[in-house]
């Protein structure tokens, strides 16, 4: 099982905090999870943003970070201030 969490405006756009996905060997990295979610269409397109940030097991990483069964994945937008 992969636990996927959504934060900030992603949570608002998707109307959920997160969900659990069945583990599959095809989910080799975070980008595979993102592409699986993007394939749903509609509001899921928010995850196609260029500057999307992500974490695996509460550690910042890039979309090529390898995954394993039981991992927690988080997607969130970059934070800007000024």
N, C-alpha and C positions, 0 to 999 in steps of 0.2 A: 504494500500500500504506500502511496506517495501522498503526503499531506500538502496541499497547495493553499497558501494564504495570499490574500489581496489586501493592499493598504492604500490609504488616502483616496484619491479620485478614482483609482481602479476599483476599489471596494464600492464606491458610490455608483459608478457606471454599471457595474455588474450586479449590484444589489445583493451582494453576499460577502462575507468575510473570508470564506475559503471553501474548500471541498476536498474530499478524498478521491484519489484515482487509483484504480487497480494497477498493481505493478505489472509491467511488461518489459521483456528484454529490449523491445524497440525504443523504450525511453532511456536512451543512453546518456543524455545530457539535458540541462535545463531548457535548451532551445527546442528539444523534441517535445517537452511538455508544453511549451509556449505554442508551438505549431499545432499540436493536438487541440488546444483550446481555441486557437484562431480559426481552425476548420469549422467551428460551430457557427461562425458568421455573426452578423448583427453586432450587438454591443461588445462582443469579444474582440472586435478589431482594435479596441483600445490597447491591447497588448502588442500591437504592431509598431508602437512608437519607437523611434530611433534611439532615444535616450532612456529607455526602460532600465531600471536597476533590478538586480535580483540577488537572492541569498540562498545558500544551501545550508541547512542546519544552523541557521542564525549567523552565518559568516558571509560577508559580501563576496561575490564572485562574478564571473562573466557567464554568458549563456552557454559556453562550451564546457562548463564544469560537469564532470561525470556524476551520474546518479546511481543510487543503490536502493533496493527495496527498504522501506522504512524511513527514507529521508523526508525532511520537511523543506519545501520550496516556497519562497516568498517573492512576489513581484510588487514593485512600487515605483512611482514616478520619481524623477530627480527632484530635489528640494532646492529652490532658489530663494534668495533673499536680497534685500537691497535697501 
